[in-house]
Amino acid sequence: MQGIGYSRQLSATGGTPPYTWSVAGGTPPPGITLDPAAGRLFGTPQTTGTFTFRLRVTDANGLTADADVQITVAAGLTITACPQPTVSVGQPYLSPLFASGGQTPYRWSSSGTLPPGLRIDAENLTGTASTAGTFRFVLEVIDANTSVATRDCSIQVAGPLAISNTVLGSGNVGVAYAERLTASGGSEPYAWSTIAGALPPGLFLNSGTGQITGSPTSAGTFRFTARVTDAVGATRDAEIAITINSTFQIADCPSPAATVGQQYAAVLAGGGGQAPFVWTIGSGSLPTGLNLNGATGVITGLPTQAGSASFTLRASAAANTVATRSCSIQVAAAGLAVRTAGALPQAMVGIPYSTTLAADGGQGPYTWRVVDGALPAGVTLSTNGTITGTTDATGVYSITVQVTDANRAIANQLLQLTVSAAATPNVRFTGTTPIVAPAQQLFPSLELDATYPVEITGTLRLRFEPDPGLVDDPAVQFAAGSRTVNFTIPASSRTAVFTAAGNGLQTGTVAGSIRLDATLRGAGIDITPPSGLEQVMRIDRLAPRILELRAVRTATGAEVRITGFATTREITSATFRFIPAAGSSLRESEVTVQLTDAARQWFSDARST
């Protein structure tokens, strides 16, 4: 096969050794060489094709014999293309897998992360994607000669097709209107249409852009069903309503009640006009401490004086339309109250936390304390109202805080602090490869993409799955003699630290798959990623391997002892060539010993593993 080492021993009978070999016609494949003394064709073929040539053998007396020989060099195994790179969530997917060269049939597999819902079925990648995202994986093909080819591939899974905005802005009769329908997910480009109801008279939908434009001619609320169709024919519908107003007016006055020292907020609204609105105070003034945002129509602030304030609101809309309204706000005197209420900002284990409580009314300065419940260990409330600290205890903590002002007035408030575990960084295996050699020691480990604020503890477990017809190999284990090993990842570190026994892993001598998986715990809870942590390593079916060859002289001859292994757990025969020492009268000879039955008997014995 092109690019793969080739070796073939030639043989002759009759005549008088030694023999000398030569090429009498034609040429061997480029890269293949004939050893004239040993009678061996060897090398690495460089060119594909069928090559015919004539071999000649000459004995010690000059006698010759010719034979025509043909060698076919097949192309090397390659994956010619990755699967179709795009698909949408919920869309059926089928992409053939293509390879060239090598010897069929092919066997396909992958490592890394296929999109959830997709799988390899024979020579196709098929299924229905269930999760959006970019998924990277290594595609692997093995031919009938166990040659392997890989290719890095990725698939972009778009989210499900959806209409993003189902609420459109209102318009005014006779005023130019422009809004746009948008979609997400699916496969662009999109096409837009209405399948029920109708747009307001005077408005039109652009099927290519989703833009709704025009000048409304009638007031009212108009409902219609919009449909978006993506490039692969998927559709989504949404009920849409557009309100067209007739005249511009200020909908209502702001909330009339406020309290000294307490935060005030009111949102103004206009009706019948075309946004954006510009808001001003036409006459009078707001209570001291309050301010109007002219662009947003929001009145906010902290009132500082009790009393009533009267004013005229003025709003300007598009097309130079203006509306006014007389309003007033009554500011009441303040009492002491805790402004902070309900749930406090969330805390994360191992990460410094800080938040400040606030009070309104009364007479400063304030003094704070916890009068019921307790904060998590490591977190405290200072007298100035600041909650700070670092904790490694997850949970929901309810406390009642009390604030006391300078006049000894008090106010209580029930608060809740939730402490959660930080998100687990991406975790990857190191020290592993998809294909591993037998009888080797690996040192698999785990590494985080980023540090974690508290110590992580975990267990690394291996499982061995022998090929069909083979048995489990107990030699596949960690150095401690088991198939699990514990580790820690110290706080603010990224690399796993294993127990004293270490993480050395013996690969054994049986063909099959070694599966590694890991579980993680941090702050007392399981933080293993939802998709799990797994790495698969393959021990291929290989030719028998000799580890030691030793000849021992006996009283009647010699005994040859061979030590080795076969990942297929079968050996059919062994051929021995005996070459006499120089000057002896012995002849070179070969002996082939059939080992099928002996090997079967040995490999069925527990001592063979």
C-alpha positions in Angstrom: 0.0 0.0 0.0 1.3 3.5 -0.9 3.4 4.9 1.9 3.3 1.7 4.1 6.4 -0.5 4.5 6.5 -3.6 2.3 8.6 -6.8 2.6 8.4 -10.1 0.8 10.9 -13.0 1.0 11.5 -14.8 -2.4 12.3 -18.5 -2.5 13.7 -21.0 -5.0 14.1 -24.8 -5.1 16.6 -27.0 -6.8 20.0 -25.9 -8.1 23.0 -25.4 -5.9 22.8 -22.6 -3.2 23.7 -19.9 -2.7 21.3 -18.1 -5.0 21.6 -14.7 -6.5 18.5 -12.7 -7.4 18.1 -10.0 -10.1 15.4 -8.2 -12.1 15.5 -9.5 -15.7 12.8 -7.3 -17.2 10.4 -4.5 -16.2 10.8 -2.6 -12.9 9.4 -3.1 -9.4 7.2 -0.3 -8.0 9.1 2.9 -7.2 10.4 2.6 -3.6 10.7 -1.2 -3.7 14.3 -2.6 -3.8 15.5 -6.2 -4.5 18.2 -7.5 -2.1 20.1 -9.8 -4.6 21.8 -11.9 -1.9 18.9 -12.3 0.5 16.2 -12.6 -2.2 14.0 -10.1 -0.5 11.8 -7.4 -1.9 11.5 -4.5 0.5 10.9 -0.7 0.8 8.0 1.8 0.9 5.9 2.1 -2.3 5.7 5.6 -3.5 3.3 5.3 -6.5 0.0 3.5 -6.9 -0.7 1.1 -9.7 0.0 -2.4 -10.9 3.7 -3.2 -11.7 4.8 -6.4 -13.6 8.4 -7.4 -13.8 10.5 -10.6 -14.3 12.7 -12.0 -11.5 15.7 -14.2 -12.2 17.5 -16.5 -9.8 21.0 -17.8 -10.5 22.5 -20.7 -8.5 26.1 -21.3 -7.6 26.7 -23.2 -10.9 25.3 -20.3 -13.1 22.0 -22.0 -13.7 19.1 -19.6 -14.0 15.3 -19.6 -13.6 12.9 -16.7 -14.4 9.4 -15.9 -13.1 7.0 -13.0 -13.9 5.8 -11.2 -10.8 3.0 -8.6 -10.4 2.7 -6.2 -7.4 -0.4 -3.9 -7.1 0.1 -0.8 -4.9 -3.1 0.6 -3.6 -3.6 4.2 -2.6 -3.2 5.1 1.1 -6.3 5.4 3.3 -7.7 8.9 3.6 -10.9 10.6 4.7 -11.9 12.7 1.7 -14.3 15.1 3.3 -16.0 16.0 6.6 -19.7 15.5 7.0 -22.2 18.3 6.1 -21.1 21.1 8.5 -24.5 22.8 9.3 -27.8 21.7 10.6 -30.6 23.1 12.8 -32.0 21.8 16.1 -34.9 19.5 15.3 -34.0 19.1 11.6 -33.3 15.5 10.4 -29.7 15.1 9.4 -28.0 12.5 7.1 -24.5 12.9 5.7 -22.6 10.1 4.1 -19.0 9.4 5.2 -16.4 9.2 2.5 -12.9 7.7 2.4 -10.6 6.6 -0.3 -7.7 4.2 -0.6 -6.9 1.4 1.8 -8.8 -1.9 1.7 -12.6 -2.0 2.1 -14.7 -2.6 4.1 -14.2 0.5 6.3 -15.2 0.9 10.0 -16.1 4.5 11.1 -15.9 6.0 14.6 -15.3 9.4 16.2 -13.8 10.9 19.3 -14.5 14.3 20.8 -18.1 15.6 20.9 -20.7 14.9 18.2 -23.8 17.1 18.3 -26.2 15.5 20.8 -28.8 13.5 18.8 -26.3 12.6 15.9 -24.6 9.2 15.6 -22.5 7.1 13.2 -24.6 4.5 11.5 -22.6 2.3 9.1 -21.1 4.8 6.6 -23.4 7.7 7.5 -23.7 10.4 10.2 -27.4 10.6 11.0 -29.9 11.6 13.5 -31.7 14.8 14.7 -29.7 17.4 16.5 -31.1 18.5 19.8 -28.6 21.1 21.1 -27.3 24.3 19.4 -23.6 25.1 19.3 -20.4 24.3 17.5 -19.2 20.7 18.0 -15.7 19.6 17.2 -14.7 16.0 16.8 -12.2 13.7 15.2 -13.5 11.4 12.5 -11.7 8.0 12.3 -11.8 5.3 9.6 -10.2 1.9 9.9 -9.9 -0.3 6.8 -9.8 -4.1 6.4 -6.0 -4.0 6.9 -6.4 -2.0 10.2 -4.9 1.1 8.5 -6.2 4.2 10.2 -7.0 7.7 8.9 -8.4 10.6 10.9 -9.7 14.1 10.1 -10.7 17.0 12.4 -14.2 18.0 11.7 -16.9 20.3 13.1 -20.6 20.8 12.8 -22.5 24.1 13.5 -25.9 23.3 15.0 -28.2 26.4 14.7 -30.9 26.9 17.3 -34.5 26.1 16.4 -36.2 28.5 14.1 -38.1 31.2 16.0 -39.6 34.6 15.5 -37.6 36.8 17.9 -39.8 39.8 18.3 -43.6 39.3 18.6 -44.2 42.8 20.1 -44.0 45.7 17.6 -44.2 49.4 18.3 -47.4 51.3 17.9 -47.9 54.0 15.3 -50.0 57.0 14.6 -52.4 57.7 11.7 -50.7 59.6 8.9 -47.2 59.2 10.5 -44.5 57.1 8.7 -44.2 53.7 10.4 -41.2 51.3 10.3 -40.7 48.2 12.4 -38.9 44.9 11.5 -39.7 41.3 12.2 -36.6 39.3 13.2 -35.9 35.6 13.5 -33.2 33.4 15.1 -32.0 29.9 14.5 -32.7 27.8 11.4 -30.7 28.5 8.2 -30.7 31.9 6.6 -31.9 33.5 4.4 -35.4 33.9 5.7 -38.6 34.6 3.8 -41.6 36.4 5.5 -45.3 36.3 4.8 -48.7 36.7 6.6 -51.0 33.7 6.7 -53.9 35.1 8.6 -55.3 38.4 9.6 -54.1 41.7 8.1 -51.6 44.5 8.6 -53.0 47.9 9.4 -54.2 49.6 6.2 -51.3 51.5 4.6 -48.6 49.2 6.0 -46.7 46.6 3.9 -44.4 43.6 4.8 -41.2 43.1 2.9 -40.9 39.3 2.3 -37.1 39.4 2.1 -36.2 41.6 5.1 -39.2 41.3 7.4 -39.5 45.2 7.4 -43.0 46.6 7.9 -43.3 50.1 6.5 -45.8 52.6 5.3 -48.2 55.3 6.6 -51.2 54.0 8.6 -54.6 55.3 7.5 -56.8 53.9 10.2 -56.6 53.7 14.0 -57.1 50.5 16.0 -55.3 47.3 17.0 -54.6 45.0 14.0 -53.8 41.3 14.6 -52.2 39.0 12.0 -50.2 35.8 11.9 -46.6 36.2 10.6 -44.7 33.2 9.1 -41.0 32.9 8.6 -39.6 30.2 6.3 -35.8 29.4 6.4 -33.5 28.2 3.6 -34.4 24.5 4.3 -38.1 25.0 4.3 -38.7 25.0 8.1 -41.4 27.4 9.2 -42.5 29.2 12.4 -45.6 31.3 13.0 -46.3 34.0 15.5 -49.3 36.1 16.4 -48.5 39.8 16.0 -50.5 42.9 17.0 -49.9 46.5 15.9 -51.7 49.4 17.5 -52.3 52.5 15.5 -53.2 55.5 17.7 -55.3 58.5 16.6 -54.4 61.4 18.9 -51.4 62.0 21.2 -52.0 62.4 25.0 -50.3 61.9 28.3 -51.7 58.7 29.7 -51.5 59.5 33.4 -49.8 61.5 36.1 -46.9 60.0 38.0 -47.6 58.3 41.4 -48.9 61.1 43.7 -47.3 59.7 46.9 -43.6 60.0 48.0 -41.7 59.8 51.3 -38.7 61.8 52.4 -35.6 59.7 52.3 -37.2 56.9 50.3 -36.3 56.2 46.7 -39.0 57.4 44.3 -39.5 56.2 40.7 -42.3 56.8 38.2 -42.5 56.1 34.5 -44.5 58.5 32.3 -46.4 57.2 29.3 -47.9 58.9 26.2 -50.8 57.5 24.1 -51.7 58.0 20.5 -48.3 59.5 19.6 -45.3 58.3 17.7 -42.3 57.5 19.9 -39.8 58.6 20.9 -41.3 61.2 23.2 -39.5 64.2 24.7 -40.6 65.1 28.3 -40.3 68.5 30.1 -41.9 70.4 33.0 -43.9 73.1 31.4 -44.6 75.1 34.6 -44.2 74.6 38.3 -41.5 72.2 39.6 -41.0 68.6 40.9 -40.4 68.0 44.7 -36.9 68.8 45.8 -34.6 65.8 45.1 -36.6 64.4 42.1 -35.5 64.7 38.5 -37.2 64.0 35.1 -35.2 62.2 32.4 -36.5 63.9 29.2 -35.6 61.1 26.9 -37.1 58.2 28.9 -39.9 59.9 30.8 -38.7 58.5 34.1 -38.9 60.6 37.3 -36.5 59.4 40.0 -34.7 60.6 43.0 -34.7 60.8 46.8 -37.2 63.5 48.2 -35.6 65.7 50.8 -38.6 67.9 51.9 -42.1 67.0 53.0 -45.0 68.9 51.2 -47.0 69.1 48.0 -45.5 70.0 44.6 -47.7 70.9 41.6 -46.4 71.1 38.0 -47.5 70.8 34.3 -46.1 67.8 32.3 -45.3 68.5 28.6 -44.6 65.7 26.1 -43.6 66.1 22.4 -44.0 63.3 19.9 -43.1 62.9 16.2 -44.7 65.1 13.6 -44.6 68.0 16.1 -47.5 66.8 18.2 -47.6 68.0 21.9 -49.6 67.0 24.9 -49.8 68.6 28.4 -51.3 67.5 31.8 -51.5 69.1 35.2 -50.1 66.9 38.0 -49.0 67.0 41.7 -46.9 64.8 44.0 -47.4 64.8 47.8 -44.1 64.1 49.8 -44.7 62.6 53.3 -42.2 62.7 56.2 -40.0 59.6 56.5 -39.7 56.9 59.2 -36.8 54.5 59.6 -37.0 51.6 57.2 -34.6 49.0 55.7 -34.5 49.7 52.0 -32.7 46.5 51.1 -35.4 43.7 50.9 -35.8 40.1 49.8 -33.0 38.3 48.1 -29.4 39.6 48.4 -27.0 39.4 45.4 -26.0 35.8 45.0 -22.7 34.6 46.4 -20.3 31.9 45.0 -18.3 29.5 47.1 -14.6 30.4 47.3 -15.1 33.9 45.8 -14.9 37.0 48.0 -18.4 38.4 48.5 -19.5 42.0 49.4 -22.8 43.8 49.5 -24.0 46.8 51.5 -27.4 47.1 53.2 -29.3 50.4 52.9 -31.9 52.2 55.1 -34.2 55.2 54.7 -35.6 57.7 57.1 -34.6 58.2 60.7 -31.5 60.0 61.8 -28.0 58.8 60.8 -25.6 57.2 61.5 -27.1 53.7 61.3 -25.9 50.6 63.2 -26.6 47.1 61.8 -26.7 43.6 63.3 -28.3 40.1 62.6 -31.1 39.4 65.1 -32.3 36.0 63.8 -30.8 33.3 61.6 -27.2 33.1 60.5 -25.0 33.9 57.6 -22.9 31.1 56.0 -19.6 30.4 57.7 -16.9 32.9 56.7 -19.4 35.7 55.9 -20.2 38.4 58.4 -22.3 41.6 58.7 -20.4 44.7 60.0 -22.1 47.4 62.0 -21.9 49.8 59.0 -24.2 47.5 57.0 -21.6 45.8 54.8 -21.8 42.0 54.4 -18.4 40.5 53.4 -16.4 37.3 53.5 -15.6 34.1 51.6 -17.5 30.8 52.2 -17.3 27.2 51.0 -20.8 26.3 52.2 -23.5 26.2 49.6 -27.2 26.7 50.5 -29.9 29.3 51.1 -29.5 31.4 54.3 -32.3 33.4 55.8 -31.5 36.2 58.3 -33.4 39.0 60.0 -31.3 42.2 60.1 -31.9 45.1 62.4 -30.9 48.7 61.8 -30.8 51.3 64.7 -30.6 55.0 64.0 -29.0 57.8 66.1 -32.3 58.3 68.0 -32.4 54.5 68.8 -35.3 53.9 66.5 -35.2 50.4 65.0 -36.4 48.6 61.8 -36.1 44.9 60.9 -36.0 43.2 57.6 -36.0 39.5 56.5 -33.3 38.9 53.9 -32.1 35.8 52.0 -28.6 35.0 50.7 -28.1 32.1 48.3 -24.6 30.6 48.0 -24.0 28.6 44.9 -21.1 26.6 43.5 -19.2 28.3 40.7 -19.7 27.0 37.2 -17.3 24.2 36.4 -14.7 25.2 33.8 -14.2 23.1 30.8 -12.3 19.9 31.7 -10.1 17.9 29.3 -8.1 14.7 29.5 -4.4 14.8 29.1 -1.8 12.1 28.6 -4.1 10.0 26.3 -4.5 9.3 22.6 -7.3 7.7 20.6 -5.0 4.7 19.7 -2.5 3.3 22.3 0.0 0.5 22.1 -0.3 -2.7 24.1 1.9 -3.4 27.1 2.6 0.3 27.7 2.2 2.6 30.7 0.3 5.8 30.3 -0.3 8.7 32.7 -3.8 10.0 32.1 -4.7 13.2 33.9 -7.3 16.0 33.8 -6.8 19.7 33.4 -9.2 22.7 33.7 -9.4 25.5 31.2 -9.5 27.9 34.1 -8.9 27.7 37.9 -11.7 26.9 40.3 -12.1 28.8 43.6 -12.3 25.8 45.9 -10.6 22.4 46.0 -12.1 19.8 43.6 -12.0 16.1 44.6 -12.6 13.4 42.1 -12.3 9.8 41.0 -10.8 8.6 37.7 -12.2 5.2 36.7 -11.3 2.9 33.8 -13.3 0.1 32.1 -11.8 -2.3 29.6 -14.1 -3.6 26.8 -12.3 -6.5 25.0 -13.1 -7.0 21.3 -15.8 -9.6 20.5 -14.6 -13.1 21.2 -11.8 -11.9 23.6 -11.7 -11.8 27.4 -11.1 -9.1 29.9 -7.5 -8.3 30.6 -6.9 -7.8 34.3 -3.5 -6.2 33.5 -5.4 -3.1 32.4 -5.3 -1.2 35.7 -3.8 1.7 37.5 -0.4 1.3 39.2 -2.1 0.8 42.6 -3.6 -2.4 41.3 -7.2 -1.2 40.8 -9.3 0.4 38.2 -10.1 3.6 40.1 -7.8 6.3 41.4 -8.6 9.4 43.4 -7.3 12.9 42.7 -7.7 16.5 43.8 -7.4 19.8 41.9 -6.3 22.4 44.5 -8.2 25.7 44.8 -6.9 28.2 42.2 -5.1 25.4 40.3 -5.9 23.7 37.0 -4.1 20.4 37.1 -5.2 17.2 38.9 -3.0 15.9 41.7 -3.2 12.1 42.3 -2.8 10.0 45.4 0.6 8.5 46.3 -0.1 5.5 44.2 -0.1 7.7 41.1 -2.0 7.7 37.9 0.1 5.2 35.9 -2.1 3.0 33.7 -1.1 -0.3 32.2 -2.6 -0.8 28.7 -2.4 -4.7 28.8 -2.1 -7.0 25.8 -5.6 -7.6 24.7 -7.3 -5.8 21.8 -10.2 -3.7 22.8 -11.2 -0.3 24.2 -10.1 1.4 27.4 -12.8 3.8 28.7 -11.8 6.5 31.2 -14.5 8.5 33.0 -14.2 11.0 35.9 -16.5 12.5 38.5 -15.9 15.8 40.2 -17.0 17.3 43.6 -16.6 20.8 44.9 -17.9 22.5 48.0 -19.6 19.1 48.9 -21.7 18.8 45.7 -21.3 17.0 42.4 -19.9 19.5 39.8 -19.3 16.9 37.1 -20.4 18.5 33.7 -23.9 17.4 32.7 -22.5 15.7 29.6 -20.0 13.7 31.7 -16.3 13.2 31.3 -15.1 10.3 29.2 -12.1 9.4 27.1 -11.8 6.3 24.9 -8.5 4.7 24.0 -8.2 1.9 21.5 -5.8 -1.1 21.5 -5.9 -2.5 18.0 -5.7 -6.1 16.8 -2.0 -6.4 15.9 0.4 -9.0 14.7 2.0 -11.1 17.6 4.9 -9.3 19.2 8.1 -11.0 20.4 9.5 -9.5 23.6 12.4 -12.0 24.1 13.9 -14.8 22.0 16.4 -17.2 23.6 18.1 -20.4 22.4 19.3 -22.9 25.0 21.5 -25.9 24.1 20.3 -29.2 25.3 21.8 -32.7 25.3 20.1 -33.6 22.0 20.1 -30.2 20.2 18.7 -26.8 21.1 15.5 -25.4 22.7 14.2 -22.1 21.5 12.2 -20.1 24.0 10.0 -17.2 22.9 8.3 -14.7 25.2 5.7 -12.3 23.7 2.0 -11.6 23.3 -0.8 -11.3 20.7 -3.6 -8.7 21.1 -5.9 -11.1 19.3 -5.0 -13.9 21.7 -4.3 -16.3 18.9 -1.1 -17.6 17.2 -1.2 -20.0 14.2 2.4 -20.8 13.6 6.1 -19.8 14.1 8.8 -20.2 11.5 12.5 -20.6 12.7 15.5 -20.2 10.3 18.7 -21.9 11.5 21.9 -20.4 9.9 25.0 -22.5 10.5 28.2 -20.8 11.9 30.9 -20.0 9.4 33.1 -23.0 8.6 30.6 -25.7 9.7 29.3 -28.4 7.5 25.6 -27.8 8.4 23.1 -26.4 6.0 20.8 -23.5 6.5 17.3 -24.7 7.3 13.8 -23.5 8.2 11.3 -25.1 10.6 7.6 -24.1 10.8 5.8 -25.1 14.0 2.0 -25.1 14.0 0.8 -23.4 17.2 -2.9 -23.0 16.8 -3.9 -25.6 19.3 -1.1 -24.8 21.7 -1.9 -21.1 21.6 -5.6 -21.8 22.1 -4.8 -23.9 25.2 -2.5 -21.2 26.6 -4.8 -18.3 26.0 -7.6 -20.2 27.7 -5.5 -20.5 30.9 -5.9 -17.7 33.5 -2.0 -17.4 33.6 -2.1 -15.9 30.1 -3.5 -12.6 31.3 
